[in-house]
């Protein structure tokens, strides 16, 4: 019975022939399009442990964390990003990065700015890198510490760090807009 219905349905469908053909240079010049990347992600950092530490309970100094629960006595239990803030050698640090971050709809593309910006766009008349913020950013047991340090790694001799604040996030953030990154001239 099902086979008969499919044959009847197929007999009412028109038949079309499709073929791909190369475009001439003239035809191609009339085509416009957009390029870019659309990203979605689900990132979990240090779910099963963390990097080397100096403040933890290990008798040997530095160790690999095996527990990142809130009951853990280890004081350092997440990822670390350190950025040199200048010639003086100071470091701005995001430390103890851990938790789950997910997003959908982050876009990356280039965009030409040749108008607006209170008239400055016409004078600029160049490409910028545009990061389109995702509509939602979801956090689950996410946390990080903002700090300053005298070196990039906790394992460096004479390492000292001052924690400024720790952020703990659970929930959803609604984002809107774009971040534009403008090129600069050669140094």
VEXDREN-2710 file (C-alpha; in Angstrom, 1 decimal):
% VEXDREN-2710
k/r/px/py/pz
1/UNK/0.0/0.0/0.0
2/UNK/2.8/2.4/1.0
3/UNK/4.7/1.7/-2.2
4/UNK/1.6/2.5/-4.3
5/UNK/1.1/5.8/-2.5
6/UNK/4.7/6.8/-3.2
7/UNK/4.3/5.9/-6.9
8/UNK/1.1/8.0/-7.2
9/UNK/2.7/10.9/-5.4
10/UNK/5.8/10.7/-7.5
11/UNK/3.8/10.7/-10.7
12/UNK/2.4/14.2/-9.8
13/UNK/5.8/15.7/-9.3
14/UNK/7.2/17.6/-12.2
15/UNK/10.6/16.6/-13.5
16/UNK/13.4/19.2/-13.9
17/UNK/16.9/18.8/-15.2
18/UNK/19.7/20.7/-13.3
19/UNK/23.2/21.2/-14.5
20/UNK/26.1/23.2/-13.1
21/UNK/27.9/25.5/-15.6
22/UNK/31.0/27.6/-15.1
23/UNK/30.4/31.4/-15.0
24/UNK/32.1/33.7/-17.4
25/UNK/34.2/36.5/-16.1
26/UNK/31.4/39.0/-17.0
27/UNK/28.8/36.9/-15.2
28/UNK/31.0/36.4/-12.2
29/UNK/31.6/40.2/-11.9
30/UNK/27.9/40.7/-11.3
31/UNK/27.8/38.2/-8.4
32/UNK/28.0/39.6/-4.9
33/UNK/28.1/37.7/-1.6
34/UNK/29.2/37.8/2.0
35/UNK/31.9/35.9/3.7
36/UNK/32.4/35.1/7.3
37/UNK/32.2/32.5/10.0
38/UNK/29.3/31.5/12.3
39/UNK/30.4/29.7/15.4
40/UNK/28.7/27.9/18.2
41/UNK/30.6/26.3/21.1
42/UNK/30.4/24.5/24.4
43/UNK/33.7/24.7/26.3
44/UNK/34.4/23.1/29.7
45/UNK/37.7/24.1/31.4
46/UNK/39.3/22.0/34.1
47/UNK/36.4/19.7/34.8
48/UNK/38.7/16.9/36.0
49/UNK/41.5/18.9/37.6
50/UNK/43.7/21.9/37.0
51/UNK/47.3/23.1/36.3
52/UNK/50.3/23.4/38.6
53/UNK/49.8/25.2/41.8
54/UNK/51.9/26.7/44.6
55/UNK/49.3/27.3/47.3
56/UNK/47.8/23.8/47.5
57/UNK/48.3/21.1/50.1
58/UNK/51.0/19.2/48.1
59/UNK/54.0/18.4/50.2
60/UNK/56.2/18.6/47.1
61/UNK/55.3/22.2/46.1
62/UNK/53.8/22.0/42.7
63/UNK/51.3/19.3/41.7
64/UNK/48.5/18.5/39.3
65/UNK/45.1/19.2/40.8
66/UNK/42.9/16.2/40.9
67/UNK/39.8/17.8/42.5
68/UNK/38.3/21.2/41.6
69/UNK/35.2/20.9/43.8
70/UNK/34.3/23.8/46.2
71/UNK/35.3/21.5/49.1
72/UNK/38.8/21.1/47.7
73/UNK/41.6/22.7/49.8
74/UNK/43.6/23.5/46.7
75/UNK/43.7/27.2/46.2
76/UNK/44.6/27.2/42.4
77/UNK/42.5/25.0/40.3
78/UNK/41.9/26.5/36.9
79/UNK/43.4/27.8/33.6
80/UNK/45.6/30.9/33.4
81/UNK/46.0/33.6/30.9
82/UNK/48.7/36.2/31.5
83/UNK/49.3/39.3/29.4
84/UNK/52.3/41.5/29.8
85/UNK/51.0/45.0/30.5
86/UNK/54.1/46.9/29.4
87/UNK/57.9/47.3/29.4
88/UNK/57.9/47.4/33.2
89/UNK/57.4/43.6/33.4
90/UNK/54.0/43.6/35.1
91/UNK/51.4/41.0/34.2
92/UNK/47.6/41.2/34.0
93/UNK/46.3/37.8/34.8
94/UNK/43.0/35.9/34.5
95/UNK/43.7/33.0/36.8
96/UNK/41.7/29.9/38.0
97/UNK/39.6/29.9/34.9
98/UNK/37.2/27.0/35.2
99/UNK/33.6/26.0/34.5
100/UNK/31.4/25.6/31.4
101/UNK/30.8/28.3/28.8
102/UNK/28.5/27.9/25.8
103/UNK/27.3/30.2/23.1
104/UNK/25.6/30.1/19.7
105/UNK/26.0/32.6/16.9
106/UNK/29.4/34.3/17.3
107/UNK/30.3/35.6/13.9
108/UNK/33.6/36.7/12.5
109/UNK/34.0/38.7/9.3
110/UNK/35.7/41.7/7.7
111/UNK/33.7/44.9/7.0
112/UNK/34.6/48.0/5.1
113/UNK/34.0/51.3/6.9
114/UNK/33.6/54.2/4.5
115/UNK/30.8/56.2/6.1
116/UNK/29.2/57.2/9.4
117/UNK/31.3/57.5/12.7
118/UNK/30.5/61.2/12.7
119/UNK/32.2/61.6/9.3
120/UNK/35.3/59.8/10.2
121/UNK/34.3/56.6/8.3
122/UNK/34.7/58.3/4.9
123/UNK/38.3/59.4/5.8
124/UNK/39.1/55.9/7.3
125/UNK/37.8/54.0/4.2
126/UNK/39.3/50.7/5.1
127/UNK/38.5/47.2/6.3
128/UNK/38.0/46.3/10.0
129/UNK/37.6/42.9/11.7
130/UNK/34.1/42.5/13.1
131/UNK/33.2/40.1/15.9
132/UNK/29.4/39.7/16.1
133/UNK/28.5/38.9/19.7
134/UNK/26.3/35.8/20.2
135/UNK/22.8/36.4/21.4
136/UNK/23.3/34.3/24.5
137/UNK/26.3/33.3/26.5
138/UNK/25.6/30.5/29.1
139/UNK/27.6/29.9/32.2
140/UNK/27.6/26.9/34.4
141/UNK/29.8/27.0/37.6
142/UNK/32.1/29.4/35.8
143/UNK/34.7/31.4/37.7
144/UNK/37.9/33.3/37.3
145/UNK/40.2/35.5/39.3
146/UNK/41.5/38.9/38.0
147/UNK/45.0/39.5/39.4
148/UNK/48.4/41.2/38.8
149/UNK/51.7/39.4/39.0
150/UNK/55.4/39.8/38.5
151/UNK/55.7/36.9/36.1
152/UNK/53.6/34.9/33.7
153/UNK/54.0/31.5/35.4
154/UNK/53.5/30.4/39.1
155/UNK/56.6/28.2/38.6
156/UNK/59.0/31.1/38.0
157/UNK/61.5/32.0/40.7
158/UNK/60.3/34.8/43.0
159/UNK/56.7/34.5/41.7
160/UNK/54.3/36.9/43.5
161/UNK/50.6/37.6/42.6
162/UNK/48.0/39.9/44.0
163/UNK/44.4/38.7/43.5
164/UNK/42.1/41.7/42.8
165/UNK/38.7/39.9/42.6
166/UNK/37.2/36.6/41.9
167/UNK/34.0/36.3/39.7
168/UNK/31.6/33.4/40.0
169/UNK/28.9/33.1/37.3
170/UNK/25.9/30.8/36.8
171/UNK/23.2/31.7/34.3
172/UNK/22.8/33.4/31.0
173/UNK/24.0/36.7/29.6
174/UNK/22.2/38.4/26.7
175/UNK/24.6/40.1/24.3
176/UNK/24.0/42.5/21.5
177/UNK/26.1/44.3/19.0
178/UNK/29.5/43.9/17.4
179/UNK/33.0/44.4/18.4
180/UNK/35.1/46.2/15.7
181/UNK/38.9/45.8/15.7
182/UNK/40.6/48.6/13.8
183/UNK/44.1/48.0/12.2
184/UNK/46.9/50.2/13.3
185/UNK/49.9/51.4/11.3
186/UNK/53.3/49.7/11.5
187/UNK/55.2/50.5/14.8
END
